[in-house]
């Protein structure tokens, strides 16, 4: 899927399907780091839940927002895919 196709897909969503994205950081740099954190968490053996892992360890390490919910925006722009 091209970026233009993804933008058109997002534009076609109704308001209640994409409202949450506007409440989170949308800096592309931060979203790239957030996607990287998700991949690290999935491949690691952390005893923490994802929110704690993201908010208390990795966001500080990468110098990004400590709001793990920003990973939802990663899905909207195509950096991550939801499997559920």
Biopython code that builds the backbone (N, CA, C, O; Angstrom):
import numpy as np
from Bio.PDB.StructureBuilder import StructureBuilder

atoms = [
    (1, "UNK", "N", (0.844, -1.179, 0.000)),
    (1, "UNK", "CA", (0.000, 0.000, 0.000)),
    (1, "UNK", "C", (0.887, 1.239, 0.000)),
    (1, "UNK", "O", (1.835, 1.324, 0.781)),
    (2, "UNK", "N", (0.596, 2.170, -0.845)),
    (2, "UNK", "CA", (1.357, 3.415, -0.887)),
    (2, "UNK", "C", (0.870, 4.363, 0.201)),
    (2, "UNK", "O", (-0.198, 4.166, 0.782)),
    (3, "UNK", "N", (1.665, 5.390, 0.469)),
    (3, "UNK", "CA", (1.260, 6.381, 1.470)),
    (3, "UNK", "C", (-0.007, 7.089, 1.025)),
    (3, "UNK", "O", (-0.893, 7.353, 1.838)),
    (4, "UNK", "N", (-0.098, 7.399, -0.270)),
    (4, "UNK", "CA", (-1.297, 8.070, -0.780)),
    (4, "UNK", "C", (-2.539, 7.198, -0.566)),
    (4, "UNK", "O", (-3.593, 7.702, -0.178)),
    (5, "UNK", "N", (-2.416, 5.907, -0.816)),
    (5, "UNK", "CA", (-3.550, 4.991, -0.597)),
    (5, "UNK", "C", (-3.925, 4.950, 0.885)),
    (5, "UNK", "O", (-5.108, 4.923, 1.225)),
    (6, "UNK", "N", (-2.914, 4.945, 1.772)),
    (6, "UNK", "CA", (-3.191, 4.917, 3.207)),
    (6, "UNK", "C", (-3.874, 6.208, 3.645)),
    (6, "UNK", "O", (-4.807, 6.170, 4.447)),
    (7, "UNK", "N", (-3.425, 7.341, 3.134)),
    (7, "UNK", "CA", (-4.060, 8.620, 3.472)),
    (7, "UNK", "C", (-5.519, 8.614, 3.025)),
    (7, "UNK", "O", (-6.397, 9.052, 3.768)),
    (8, "UNK", "N", (-5.778, 8.124, 1.826)),
    (8, "UNK", "CA", (-7.156, 8.046, 1.341)),
    (8, "UNK", "C", (-7.998, 7.116, 2.206)),
    (8, "UNK", "O", (-9.171, 7.389, 2.461)),
    (9, "UNK", "N", (-7.402, 6.026, 2.652)),
    (9, "UNK", "CA", (-8.119, 5.099, 3.526)),
    (9, "UNK", "C", (-8.473, 5.768, 4.850)),
    (9, "UNK", "O", (-9.585, 5.606, 5.354)),
    (10, "UNK", "N", (-7.525, 6.521, 5.412)),
    (10, "UNK", "CA", (-7.774, 7.231, 6.667)),
    (10, "UNK", "C", (-8.852, 8.288, 6.475)),
    (10, "UNK", "O", (-9.721, 8.452, 7.332)),
    (11, "UNK", "N", (-8.804, 8.998, 5.370)),
    (11, "UNK", "CA", (-9.821, 10.024, 5.098)),
    (11, "UNK", "C", (-11.220, 9.427, 4.980)),
    (11, "UNK", "O", (-12.209, 10.099, 5.271)),
    (12, "UNK", "N", (-11.304, 8.179, 4.558)),
    (12, "UNK", "CA", (-12.615, 7.555, 4.386)),
    (12, "UNK", "C", (-13.214, 7.050, 5.701)),
    (12, "UNK", "O", (-14.384, 6.671, 5.737)),
    (13, "UNK", "N", (-12.424, 7.040, 6.784)),
    (13, "UNK", "CA", (-12.933, 6.574, 8.069)),
    (13, "UNK", "C", (-13.941, 7.577, 8.633)),
    (13, "UNK", "O", (-13.823, 8.781, 8.407)),
    (14, "UNK", "N", (-14.904, 7.081, 9.347)),
    (14, "UNK", "CA", (-15.834, 7.983, 10.018)),
    (14, "UNK", "C", (-15.162, 8.517, 11.268)),
    (14, "UNK", "O", (-14.164, 7.962, 11.728)),
    (15, "UNK", "N", (-15.701, 9.584, 11.815)),
    (15, "UNK", "CA", (-15.072, 10.259, 12.943)),
    (15, "UNK", "C", (-14.842, 9.322, 14.132)),
    (15, "UNK", "O", (-13.798, 9.408, 14.779)),
    (16, "UNK", "N", (-15.774, 8.447, 14.428)),
    (16, "UNK", "CA", (-15.613, 7.583, 15.591)),
    (16, "UNK", "C", (-14.621, 6.445, 15.357)),
    (16, "UNK", "O", (-14.301, 5.715, 16.296)),
    (17, "UNK", "N", (-14.129, 6.277, 14.139)),
    (17, "UNK", "CA", (-13.146, 5.240, 13.857)),
    (17, "UNK", "C", (-11.707, 5.727, 14.030)),
    (17, "UNK", "O", (-10.791, 4.909, 14.111)),
    (18, "UNK", "N", (-11.495, 7.032, 14.086)),
    (18, "UNK", "CA", (-10.113, 7.522, 14.162)),
    (18, "UNK", "C", (-9.930, 8.686, 15.124)),
    (18, "UNK", "O", (-8.905, 9.362, 15.043)),
    (19, "UNK", "N", (-10.851, 8.956, 16.018)),
    (19, "UNK", "CA", (-10.751, 10.102, 16.910)),
    (19, "UNK", "C", (-9.554, 10.006, 17.846)),
    (19, "UNK", "O", (-8.967, 11.029, 18.197)),
    (20, "UNK", "N", (-9.187, 8.813, 18.251)),
    (20, "UNK", "CA", (-8.165, 8.622, 19.280)),
    (20, "UNK", "C", (-6.789, 9.106, 18.834)),
    (20, "UNK", "O", (-5.985, 9.523, 19.667)),
    (21, "UNK", "N", (-6.511, 9.057, 17.559)),
    (21, "UNK", "CA", (-5.192, 9.437, 17.057)),
    (21, "UNK", "C", (-4.842, 10.885, 17.403)),
    (21, "UNK", "O", (-3.671, 11.196, 17.621)),
    (22, "UNK", "N", (-5.812, 11.753, 17.457)),
    (22, "UNK", "CA", (-5.534, 13.166, 17.698)),
    (22, "UNK", "C", (-5.148, 13.463, 19.142)),
    (22, "UNK", "O", (-4.672, 14.560, 19.434)),
    (23, "UNK", "N", (-5.339, 12.525, 20.035)),
    (23, "UNK", "CA", (-5.004, 12.738, 21.436)),
    (23, "UNK", "C", (-3.572, 12.318, 21.767)),
    (23, "UNK", "O", (-3.142, 12.449, 22.914)),
    (24, "UNK", "N", (-2.835, 11.818, 20.786)),
    (24, "UNK", "CA", (-1.498, 11.294, 21.020)),
    (24, "UNK", "C", (-0.465, 12.077, 20.209)),
    (24, "UNK", "O", (-0.810, 12.760, 19.245)),
    (25, "UNK", "N", (0.820, 11.971, 20.615)),
    (25, "UNK", "CA", (1.873, 12.634, 19.832)),
    (25, "UNK", "C", (1.894, 12.117, 18.394)),
    (25, "UNK", "O", (1.722, 10.919, 18.168)),
    (26, "UNK", "N", (2.098, 12.986, 17.441)),
    (26, "UNK", "CA", (2.112, 12.588, 16.030)),
    (26, "UNK", "C", (3.435, 12.887, 15.336)),
    (26, "UNK", "O", (3.508, 12.860, 14.107)),
    (27, "UNK", "N", (4.472, 13.168, 16.102)),
    (27, "UNK", "CA", (5.784, 13.393, 15.514)),
    (27, "UNK", "C", (6.253, 12.085, 14.865)),
    (27, "UNK", "O", (6.305, 11.044, 15.519)),
    (28, "UNK", "N", (6.589, 12.151, 13.584)),
    (28, "UNK", "CA", (6.990, 10.932, 12.878)),
    (28, "UNK", "C", (8.211, 10.296, 13.529)),
    (28, "UNK", "O", (8.300, 9.071, 13.616)),
    (29, "UNK", "N", (9.143, 11.108, 13.980)),
    (29, "UNK", "CA", (10.340, 10.593, 14.654)),
    (29, "UNK", "C", (9.946, 9.805, 15.905)),
    (29, "UNK", "O", (10.439, 8.699, 16.126)),
    (30, "UNK", "N", (9.060, 10.373, 16.718)),
    (30, "UNK", "CA", (8.624, 9.686, 17.941)),
    (30, "UNK", "C", (7.864, 8.409, 17.610)),
    (30, "UNK", "O", (8.009, 7.400, 18.300)),
    (31, "UNK", "N", (7.046, 8.452, 16.546)),
    (31, "UNK", "CA", (6.284, 7.259, 16.174)),
    (31, "UNK", "C", (7.204, 6.142, 15.689)),
    (31, "UNK", "O", (6.928, 4.967, 15.930)),
    (32, "UNK", "N", (8.282, 6.491, 15.016)),
    (32, "UNK", "CA", (9.262, 5.476, 14.594)),
    (32, "UNK", "C", (9.895, 4.809, 15.813)),
    (32, "UNK", "O", (10.044, 3.588, 15.847)),
    (33, "UNK", "N", (10.266, 5.608, 16.813)),
    (33, "UNK", "CA", (10.818, 5.046, 18.039)),
    (33, "UNK", "C", (9.778, 4.201, 18.773)),
    (33, "UNK", "O", (10.110, 3.151, 19.324)),
    (34, "UNK", "N", (8.534, 4.648, 18.784)),
    (34, "UNK", "CA", (7.470, 3.890, 19.443)),
    (34, "UNK", "C", (7.294, 2.525, 18.784)),
    (34, "UNK", "O", (7.128, 1.518, 19.472)),
    (35, "UNK", "N", (7.329, 2.489, 17.458)),
    (35, "UNK", "CA", (7.214, 1.216, 16.742)),
    (35, "UNK", "C", (8.396, 0.314, 17.075)),
    (35, "UNK", "O", (8.229, -0.897, 17.221)),
    (36, "UNK", "N", (9.579, 0.889, 17.197)),
    (36, "UNK", "CA", (10.771, 0.123, 17.563)),
    (36, "UNK", "C", (10.609, -0.466, 18.966)),
    (36, "UNK", "O", (10.997, -1.610, 19.204)),
    (37, "UNK", "N", (10.044, 0.299, 19.886)),
    (37, "UNK", "CA", (9.834, -0.174, 21.249)),
    (37, "UNK", "C", (8.869, -1.360, 21.254)),
    (37, "UNK", "O", (9.079, -2.327, 21.986)),
    (38, "UNK", "N", (7.825, -1.290, 20.446)),
    (38, "UNK", "CA", (6.881, -2.411, 20.351)),
    (38, "UNK", "C", (7.615, -3.670, 19.896)),
    (38, "UNK", "O", (7.441, -4.741, 20.477)),
    (39, "UNK", "N", (8.431, -3.537, 18.862)),
    (39, "UNK", "CA", (9.174, -4.691, 18.351)),
    (39, "UNK", "C", (10.136, -5.240, 19.401)),
    (39, "UNK", "O", (10.264, -6.456, 19.547)),
    (40, "UNK", "N", (10.812, -4.355, 20.132)),
    (40, "UNK", "CA", (11.723, -4.797, 21.192)),
    (40, "UNK", "C", (10.961, -5.533, 22.287)),
    (40, "UNK", "O", (11.415, -6.562, 22.788)),
    (41, "UNK", "N", (9.815, -5.004, 22.649)),
    (41, "UNK", "CA", (9.012, -5.630, 23.708)),
    (41, "UNK", "C", (8.545, -7.025, 23.279)),
    (41, "UNK", "O", (8.588, -7.971, 24.066)),
    (42, "UNK", "N", (8.105, -7.141, 22.043)),
    (42, "UNK", "CA", (7.613, -8.423, 21.555)),
    (42, "UNK", "C", (8.721, -9.472, 21.473)),
    (42, "UNK", "O", (8.453, -10.661, 21.646)),
    (43, "UNK", "N", (9.926, -9.063, 21.217)),
    (43, "UNK", "CA", (11.014, -10.029, 21.078)),
    (43, "UNK", "C", (11.803, -10.236, 22.367)),
    (43, "UNK", "O", (12.699, -11.079, 22.413)),
    (44, "UNK", "N", (11.484, -9.482, 23.409)),
    (44, "UNK", "CA", (12.223, -9.571, 24.671)),
    (44, "UNK", "C", (11.514, -10.410, 25.714)),
    (44, "UNK", "O", (10.470, -11.013, 25.466)),
    (45, "UNK", "N", (12.115, -10.425, 26.881)),
    (45, "UNK", "CA", (11.573, -11.205, 28.001)),
    (45, "UNK", "C", (11.292, -10.306, 29.197)),
    (45, "UNK", "O", (11.600, -10.673, 30.330)),
    (46, "UNK", "N", (10.724, -9.160, 28.965)),
    (46, "UNK", "CA", (10.469, -8.229, 30.058)),
    (46, "UNK", "C", (9.397, -8.772, 30.994)),
    (46, "UNK", "O", (8.403, -9.348, 30.551)),
    (47, "UNK", "N", (9.609, -8.583, 32.290)),
    (47, "UNK", "CA", (8.605, -8.979, 33.273)),
    (47, "UNK", "C", (7.552, -7.893, 33.462)),
    (47, "UNK", "O", (6.563, -8.098, 34.165)),
    (48, "UNK", "N", (7.764, -6.742, 32.837)),
    (48, "UNK", "CA", (6.814, -5.629, 32.924)),
    (48, "UNK", "C", (5.719, -5.771, 31.881)),
    (48, "UNK", "O", (5.920, -6.397, 30.840)),
    (49, "UNK", "N", (4.555, -5.185, 32.163)),
    (49, "UNK", "CA", (3.548, -5.110, 31.110)),
    (49, "UNK", "C", (3.992, -4.033, 30.118)),
    (49, "UNK", "O", (4.893, -3.245, 30.406)),
    (50, "UNK", "N", (3.354, -4.009, 28.954)),
    (50, "UNK", "CA", (3.822, -3.107, 27.897)),
    (50, "UNK", "C", (3.789, -1.644, 28.313)),
    (50, "UNK", "O", (4.732, -0.902, 28.039)),
    (51, "UNK", "N", (2.719, -1.221, 28.968)),
    (51, "UNK", "CA", (2.603, 0.187, 29.368)),
    (51, "UNK", "C", (3.765, 0.594, 30.262)),
    (51, "UNK", "O", (4.363, 1.650, 30.051)),
    (52, "UNK", "N", (4.097, -0.224, 31.256)),
    (52, "UNK", "CA", (5.205, 0.100, 32.151)),
    (52, "UNK", "C", (6.539, 0.067, 31.422)),
    (52, "UNK", "O", (7.392, 0.928, 31.636)),
    (53, "UNK", "N", (6.717, -0.926, 30.560)),
    (53, "UNK", "CA", (7.948, -1.044, 29.773)),
    (53, "UNK", "C", (8.146, 0.203, 28.924)),
    (53, "UNK", "O", (9.238, 0.770, 28.890)),
    (54, "UNK", "N", (7.104, 0.624, 28.249)),
    (54, "UNK", "CA", (7.175, 1.800, 27.374)),
    (54, "UNK", "C", (7.353, 3.073, 28.185)),
    (54, "UNK", "O", (8.263, 3.861, 27.930)),
    (55, "UNK", "N", (6.476, 3.267, 29.167)),
    (55, "UNK", "CA", (6.418, 4.543, 29.882)),
    (55, "UNK", "C", (7.593, 4.797, 30.813)),
    (55, "UNK", "O", (8.032, 5.938, 30.953)),
    (56, "UNK", "N", (8.107, 3.752, 31.450)),
    (56, "UNK", "CA", (9.123, 3.975, 32.481)),
    (56, "UNK", "C", (10.544, 3.663, 32.053)),
    (56, "UNK", "O", (11.493, 4.101, 32.703)),
    (57, "UNK", "N", (10.707, 2.918, 30.974)),
    (57, "UNK", "CA", (12.067, 2.553, 30.564)),
    (57, "UNK", "C", (12.407, 3.106, 29.193)),
    (57, "UNK", "O", (13.300, 3.943, 29.060)),
    (58, "UNK", "N", (11.705, 2.645, 28.180)),
    (58, "UNK", "CA", (12.093, 2.921, 26.802)),
    (58, "UNK", "C", (11.856, 4.358, 26.367)),
    (58, "UNK", "O", (12.682, 4.922, 25.650)),
    (59, "UNK", "N", (10.758, 4.959, 26.777)),
    (59, "UNK", "CA", (10.508, 6.341, 26.354)),
    (59, "UNK", "C", (11.616, 7.256, 26.876)),
    (59, "UNK", "O", (12.003, 8.210, 26.201)),
    (60, "UNK", "N", (12.118, 6.972, 28.058)),
    (60, "UNK", "CA", (13.218, 7.762, 28.620)),
    (60, "UNK", "C", (14.495, 7.498, 27.828)),
    (60, "UNK", "O", (15.239, 8.423, 27.502)),
    (61, "UNK", "N", (14.741, 6.218, 27.521)),
    (61, "UNK", "CA", (15.945, 5.847, 26.762)),
    (61, "UNK", "C", (15.984, 6.542, 25.402)),
    (61, "UNK", "O", (17.039, 7.011, 24.975)),
    (62, "UNK", "N", (14.835, 6.610, 24.720)),
    (62, "UNK", "CA", (14.787, 7.213, 23.392)),
    (62, "UNK", "C", (14.439, 8.700, 23.405)),
    (62, "UNK", "O", (14.482, 9.354, 22.363)),
    (63, "UNK", "N", (14.099, 9.233, 24.566)),
    (63, "UNK", "CA", (13.801, 10.647, 24.674)),
    (63, "UNK", "C", (12.509, 11.058, 23.985)),
    (63, "UNK", "O", (12.439, 12.123, 23.370)),
    (64, "UNK", "N", (11.480, 10.209, 24.088)),
    (64, "UNK", "CA", (10.195, 10.494, 23.451)),
    (64, "UNK", "C", (9.101, 10.601, 24.508)),
    (64, "UNK", "O", (9.358, 10.397, 25.694)),
    (65, "UNK", "N", (7.896, 10.917, 24.084)),
    (65, "UNK", "CA", (6.753, 10.998, 24.981)),
    (65, "UNK", "C", (6.589, 9.692, 25.754)),
    (65, "UNK", "O", (6.813, 8.610, 25.211)),
    (66, "UNK", "N", (6.207, 9.796, 26.995)),
    (66, "UNK", "CA", (6.019, 8.595, 27.812)),
    (66, "UNK", "C", (4.587, 8.078, 27.739)),
    (66, "UNK", "O", (4.114, 7.428, 28.671)),
    (67, "UNK", "N", (3.905, 8.355, 26.657)),
    (67, "UNK", "CA", (2.529, 7.917, 26.483)),
    (67, "UNK", "C", (2.489, 6.716, 25.533)),
    (67, "UNK", "O", (2.558, 6.878, 24.315)),
    (68, "UNK", "N", (2.377, 5.524, 26.093)),
    (68, "UNK", "CA", (2.404, 4.311, 25.277)),
    (68, "UNK", "C", (1.242, 4.233, 24.287)),
    (68, "UNK", "O", (1.293, 3.461, 23.329)),
    (69, "UNK", "N", (0.214, 5.016, 24.511)),
    (69, "UNK", "CA", (-0.939, 4.985, 23.603)),
    (69, "UNK", "C", (-0.614, 5.572, 22.233)),
    (69, "UNK", "O", (-1.390, 5.418, 21.289)),
    (70, "UNK", "N", (0.513, 6.233, 22.124)),
    (70, "UNK", "CA", (0.913, 6.775, 20.826)),
    (70, "UNK", "C", (1.150, 5.660, 19.815)),
    (70, "UNK", "O", (1.193, 5.915, 18.612)),
    (71, "UNK", "N", (1.305, 4.428, 20.290)),
    (71, "UNK", "CA", (1.505, 3.319, 19.355)),
    (71, "UNK", "C", (0.260, 3.093, 18.497)),
    (71, "UNK", "O", (0.356, 2.498, 17.423)),
    (72, "UNK", "N", (-0.898, 3.555, 18.951)),
    (72, "UNK", "CA", (-2.105, 3.486, 18.111)),
    (72, "UNK", "C", (-1.919, 4.308, 16.842)),
    (72, "UNK", "O", (-2.369, 3.910, 15.768)),
    (73, "UNK", "N", (-1.256, 5.456, 16.969)),
    (73, "UNK", "CA", (-1.000, 6.293, 15.799)),
    (73, "UNK", "C", (-0.051, 5.586, 14.830)),
    (73, "UNK", "O", (-0.117, 5.803, 13.620)),
    (74, "UNK", "N", (0.830, 4.743, 15.367)),
    (74, "UNK", "CA", (1.739, 3.967, 14.496)),
    (74, "UNK", "C", (0.944, 3.069, 13.552)),
    (74, "UNK", "O", (1.336, 2.861, 12.404)),
    (75, "UNK", "N", (-0.156, 2.548, 14.036)),
    (75, "UNK", "CA", (-1.012, 1.698, 13.194)),
    (75, "UNK", "C", (-1.690, 2.526, 12.108)),
    (75, "UNK", "O", (-1.792, 2.089, 10.962)),
    (76, "UNK", "N", (-2.147, 3.709, 12.466)),
    (76, "UNK", "CA", (-2.841, 4.548, 11.492)),
    (76, "UNK", "C", (-1.953, 4.960, 10.330)),
    (76, "UNK", "O", (-2.424, 5.081, 9.199)),
    (77, "UNK", "N", (-0.663, 5.177, 10.602)),
    (77, "UNK", "CA", (0.204, 5.602, 9.501)),
    (77, "UNK", "C", (0.980, 4.454, 8.884)),
    (77, "UNK", "O", (1.765, 4.669, 7.960)),
    (78, "UNK", "N", (0.777, 3.240, 9.376)),
    (78, "UNK", "CA", (1.347, 2.061, 8.741)),
    (78, "UNK", "C", (2.685, 1.583, 9.279)),
    (78, "UNK", "O", (3.323, 0.737, 8.654)),
    (79, "UNK", "N", (3.128, 2.098, 10.420)),
    (79, "UNK", "CA", (4.382, 1.615, 11.007)),
    (79, "UNK", "C", (4.183, 0.296, 11.748)),
    (79, "UNK", "O", (5.118, -0.494, 11.881)),
    (80, "UNK", "N", (2.974, 0.064, 12.223)),
    (80, "UNK", "CA", (2.640, -1.176, 12.920)),
    (80, "UNK", "C", (1.332, -1.711, 12.351)),
    (80, "UNK", "O", (0.541, -0.981, 11.753)),
    (81, "UNK", "N", (1.135, -2.996, 12.555)),
    (81, "UNK", "CA", (-0.107, -3.648, 12.134)),
    (81, "UNK", "C", (-0.738, -4.321, 13.328)),
    (81, "UNK", "O", (-0.047, -4.976, 14.108)),
    (82, "UNK", "N", (-2.045, -4.172, 13.485)),
    (82, "UNK", "CA", (-2.754, -4.872, 14.552)),
    (82, "UNK", "C", (-3.145, -6.250, 14.038)),
    (82, "UNK", "O", (-3.611, -6.395, 12.907)),
    (83, "UNK", "N", (-2.955, -7.238, 14.863)),
    (83, "UNK", "CA", (-3.276, -8.613, 14.473)),
    (83, "UNK", "C", (-4.517, -9.152, 15.155)),
    (83, "UNK", "O", (-4.901, -10.298, 14.923)),
    (84, "UNK", "N", (-5.149, -8.346, 15.992)),
    (84, "UNK", "CA", (-6.346, -8.830, 16.702)),
    (84, "UNK", "C", (-7.575, -8.061, 16.303)),
    (84, "UNK", "O", (-8.665, -8.337, 16.804)),
]
sb = StructureBuilder()
sb.init_structure("model")
sb.init_model(0)
sb.init_chain("A")
sb.init_seg("    ")
for serial, (resi, resn, name, xyz) in enumerate(atoms, 1):
    if name == "N":
        sb.init_residue(resn, " ", resi, " ")
    sb.init_atom(name, np.array(xyz, "f"), 0.0, 1.0, " ", f" {name:<3s}", serial, name[0])
structure = sb.get_structure()
